[in-house]
Amino acid sequence: MSESSGVADARLPLPVVSVGATLVESDETTIALPAVVVDASGRDDVADLARVHHTEGIGDVRTLALRQGDNIDLSVTLTSPVFCSFTIRFDADDPTEFLASVCSAGSLVIATSQPDSGELCLAVDIDGPALAKVLSAAPQTDETSE
């Protein structure tokens, strides 16, 4: 966070507070979807996305997963109805079963508070096979990145 402005640097990954699952009703059934709670302190644009998603619709969302050493960075970019871009950084080794559940579900619920708090959440589609490929890739070391 910038000391002078109190605004977080948009280039820095959002810290993961917790991971788990949340229940979502769909076509008269209830399913559990993987959910991540992120700390969006200083990122009012991210904190407001669930409200925008709820009132305006999801719009155009793109996700991209990259392995960065021992981390998996999931970048999320919305271009409509508003522009917002952020990255969530996961440790590639912990929790591997969570990231595998994201691959299987093809979806991720992103919250800025605990999902059971009653606050709105943002749900995004994830390319499961592409994420699985990133998860299975060997981490880059100084020797393999040259």
N, C-alpha and C positions, 0 to 999 in steps of 0.2 A: 504494500500500500504506500502510495506517495505521502510523505509526511506533510507536504505543503497543501495538498488538495484533499486528502482523506479518501481518494478514489484509487481503487486497485488497478494495477497495470493489466490491461485487457489481454496482453500477450502471455501472462502467467497462467498456468493451469489452475483450475479451481480445486481446492483441497476436498478430498472425500471425507465426509463425516462418518457415514455408515453405508453399508450395503445390505440388501435383503430382498424381500418380495412384498408386493402389495396386491390386494385383491381388487379385481376390476370386473364389473358386470358387463357382459357382452352377449347380446342375443339370448336373453333369458338364462344364461349360464354365468357362473362366476369362475374366473381364472386367476391364477397367481402369475404376476409378471415381475421380472427382476426390477429392482428399484435401487437407486443410489441417491443419497442425500449429500448435497454439496454445500460448501460454505461460500455463499455469494456476497459476503460482506464487501461493500465498496463497489459492487457490480449491480447497480439498480436495474440496468438493462436485462440482466439475467434473472434477477429476482422477480421482475414483472412479466416474464415470458409466459408463465402459466396462466395469468389473467388474460393476456393477449390471445393465447391459444384458445381459451375458453370462450371469449367474446367474439373473436375475429375468425376462428378456425386455424388449422395448423399452418396453412400456406405452403411455402416451398422450403424444405429442410434437406440438407445434405449432411452425411456423416462420413468420417474417414478415420480409420484406426491405423496407427503407426507404432511400431516398436521403437522405443528410445532407450537403448541399453536395457536395464532391468525393469523398465516401465512400459505400459501400454497407454498411449495417449489417444483418447477418443475426441476428435474435433467435431463440433456441431456448428453448422452455419445455417441460419435462417435468412432468407432474402425477401420474404413477404409473409405476412403483411407488414413486418418491420424487419430491419436488418440487425442481426445480432450474431456474434461469433464467440465461441468459447471452447475451451479444452478441459476435459476431465482426465486426470492422470491416475491410473491404476498401477499398483505394483504387479508385475507380471506373474509373480509366484504366489501372491496372497491377495485375494482368495481366488484361486484358479477355478473352483467350482462355480463361483458367481459369474465370472466372465463366460464360462461354458454355458451357463443358463441363459445369458444374453444371446449367445450364438443360436441356441435352440429355439428361443422365443422369437428371435428376429425383431425384438422390441426392447426398449429400455424406458422406464419411468424415471424422470429426473425431478427431484424435489429440493427446495431450499429450506424445508423444515421437515420434521418426521412425517411420513405419508399418512399416518393415522391421526394427525393433528387436525384434520378437517380442511387444511389449506389445499389449494389447487396444485396439481402437478403437471408437468409437461411430459407427454409420451412421444417418443420418436421411434421410427422404424430403423432397424439396424440390418445391414447386410451380413447375416449370420455366417455364410461360407467365407466371406472376405475377412471377417473378424477371426474366424477359426484359423485361417491361413496365417494371419499375423501372430496369433497366439502360439502356433506351432513353429514359427521361425526362430532360429537361434538368435540369442541376443548379440548385438554387435559389440565387439571389443575393439580396443585400439588397433589390434592386429588385423581384424576383419573389416574395419572401416576404411582402410587405406587402399 
